Amino acid sequence: MDEIIAAEVSLVPTGELRVIESLDGHMGLIATDPGYLPQVEANLRELLGREA
């Protein structure tokens, strides 16, 4: 799956793939994995802090 997503991201000039480590996948968004949201938040803080 990551290979497919990586191929799609490569089509976007400023695209970037960030993998969130979790056994629960997207279910981590509803707090099934305590390590999921901190990873998402850290990535968002970094991305939003960049100059456009």
N, CA, C and O of each residue as an XYZ file, in Angstrom:
208
protein
N       0.824     -1.194      0.000
C       0.000      0.000      0.000
C       0.869      1.258      0.000
O       0.590      2.198     -0.745
N       1.914      1.287      0.823
C       2.778      2.471      0.868
C       3.404      2.762     -0.487
O       3.645      3.922     -0.820
N       3.672      1.714     -1.278
C       4.280      1.927     -2.588
C       3.313      2.659     -3.516
O       3.726      3.516     -4.297
N       2.031      2.322     -3.430
C       1.023      2.970     -4.265
C       0.902      4.436     -3.872
O       0.876      5.317     -4.732
N       0.829      4.688     -2.583
C       0.696      6.065     -2.102
C       1.949      6.861     -2.452
O       1.848      8.016     -2.866
N       3.124      6.264     -2.294
C       4.375      6.947     -2.628
C       4.404      7.326     -4.106
O       4.883      8.404     -4.460
N       3.898      6.454     -4.965
C       3.855      6.751     -6.394
C       2.932      7.933     -6.659
O       3.239      8.792     -7.486
N       1.804      7.978     -5.962
C       0.872      9.090     -6.140
C       1.474     10.399     -5.631
O       1.330     11.440     -6.273
N       2.142     10.350     -4.490
C       2.756     11.549     -3.917
C       3.834     12.087     -4.855
O       4.014     13.300     -4.959
N       4.543     11.204     -5.531
C       5.617     11.647     -6.427
C       5.084     12.466     -7.598
O       5.852     13.171     -8.253
N       3.788     12.388     -7.872
C       3.187     13.161     -8.956
C       2.910     14.608     -8.564
O       2.640     15.446     -9.425
N       2.974     14.900     -7.284
C       2.727     16.259     -6.784
C       4.082     16.921     -6.548
O       4.875     16.417     -5.752
N       4.367     18.034     -7.217
C       5.700     18.643     -7.128
C       6.205     18.888     -5.698
O       7.387     18.686     -5.422
N       5.341     19.312     -4.808
C       5.768     19.561     -3.429
C       5.205     18.509     -2.477
O       5.149     18.722     -1.266
N       4.792     17.378     -3.036
C       4.193     16.322     -2.232
C       5.197     15.685     -1.277
O       6.400     15.657     -1.535
N       4.677     15.187     -0.190
C       5.517     14.564      0.831
C       4.708     13.471      1.516
O       3.565     13.697      1.914
N       5.292     12.304      1.653
C       4.635     11.183      2.316
C       5.111     11.106      3.760
O       6.312     11.053      4.026
N       4.177     11.102      4.670
C       4.490     10.955      6.093
C       3.736      9.745      6.604
O       2.505      9.736      6.611
N       4.452      8.739      7.024
C       3.839      7.506      7.513
C       3.658      7.609      9.019
O       4.602      7.916      9.748
N       2.444      7.352      9.478
C       2.126      7.331     10.899
C       2.185      5.879     11.348
O       1.470      5.027     10.821
N       3.036      5.607     12.322
C       3.211      4.239     12.812
C       2.081      3.876     13.767
O       1.929      4.493     14.821
N       1.279      2.861     13.390
C       0.185      2.413     14.236
C      -0.322      1.072     13.736
O      -0.479      0.865     12.533
N      -0.573      0.177     14.654
C      -1.180     -1.100     14.274
C      -2.673     -0.933     14.002
O      -3.286     -1.768     13.337
N      -3.250      0.144     14.518
C      -4.687      0.371     14.387
C      -5.070      1.133     13.128
O      -6.258      1.306     12.856
N      -4.093      1.591     12.355
C      -4.393      2.347     11.143
C      -5.197      3.593     11.444
O      -4.965      4.253     12.457
N      -6.138      3.921     10.578
C      -6.923      5.143     10.753
C      -7.800      5.107     12.000
O      -8.302      6.150     12.419
N      -7.998      3.936     12.603
C      -8.781      3.850     13.840
C      -8.077      4.569     14.986
O      -8.705      4.879     15.998
N      -6.786      4.836     14.842
C      -6.056      5.603     15.846
C      -6.636      6.987     16.054
O      -6.434      7.599     17.103
N      -7.357      7.486     15.054
C      -7.981      8.805     15.171
C      -9.049      8.856     16.253
O      -9.380      9.934     16.748
N      -9.588      7.701     16.624
C     -10.592      7.686     17.695
C      -9.987      7.149     18.990
O     -10.667      6.532     19.810
N      -8.689      7.403     19.146
C      -7.961      7.131     20.393
C      -7.829      5.651     20.740
O      -7.795      5.298     21.918
N      -7.755      4.777     19.726
C      -7.498      3.364     20.023
C      -6.008      3.101     20.206
O      -5.624      2.086     20.787
N      -5.171      4.001     19.718
C      -3.715      3.880     19.835
C      -3.187      5.184     20.431
O      -3.226      6.221     19.769
N      -2.696      5.148     21.666
C      -2.260      6.388     22.310
C      -1.089      7.088     21.616
O      -0.840      8.262     21.886
N      -0.371      6.404     20.738
C       0.751      7.021     20.050
C       0.393      7.654     18.721
O       1.231      8.309     18.102
N      -0.837      7.467     18.273
C      -1.238      7.926     16.945
C      -1.391      9.448     16.870
O      -0.731     10.097     16.059
N      -2.240     10.009     17.695
C      -2.497     11.450     17.629
C      -1.259     12.302     17.870
O      -1.104     13.322     17.198
N      -0.360     11.939     18.799
C       0.855     12.747     18.938
C       1.690     12.787     17.655
O       2.308     13.809     17.357
N       1.718     11.699     16.899
C       2.443     11.692     15.629
C       1.770     12.615     14.618
O       2.443     13.365     13.911
N       0.446     12.556     14.553
C      -0.299     13.414     13.634
C      -0.078     14.879     14.007
O       0.204     15.714     13.147
N      -0.209     15.177     15.291
C      -0.047     16.558     15.745
C       1.361     17.089     15.477
O       1.521     18.239     15.067
N       2.381     16.262     15.705
C       3.763     16.688     15.453
C       3.973     16.989     13.971
O       4.613     17.980     13.620
N       3.435     16.136     13.103
C       3.561     16.371     11.665
C       2.811     17.630     11.243
O       3.317     18.410     10.436
N       1.629     17.832     11.771
C       0.868     19.036     11.428
C       1.578     20.297     11.904
O       1.637     21.286     11.173
N       2.117     20.273     13.120
C       2.849     21.441     13.623
C       4.021     21.773     12.702
O       4.251     22.937     12.375
N       4.756     20.751     12.290
C       5.911     20.987     11.410
C       5.465     21.525     10.051
O       6.038     22.489      9.543
N       4.451     20.904      9.468
C       3.983     21.334      8.150
C       3.393     22.745      8.191
O       3.640     23.540      7.284
N       2.625     23.063      9.218
C       1.996     24.373      9.308
C       2.992     25.463      9.664
O       2.732     26.642      9.426
N       4.128     25.081     10.232
C       5.141     26.054     10.600
C       6.070     26.430      9.458
O       6.913     27.314      9.608
N       5.922     25.764      8.313
C       6.774     26.047      7.152
C       6.312     27.287      6.406
O       5.138     27.655      6.432
N       7.266     27.914      5.746
C       6.951     29.015      4.840
C       6.349     28.439      3.559
O       6.763     27.374      3.100
N       5.401     29.122      3.000
C       4.743     28.653      1.763
C       5.630     28.891      0.564
O       5.250     28.563     -0.561
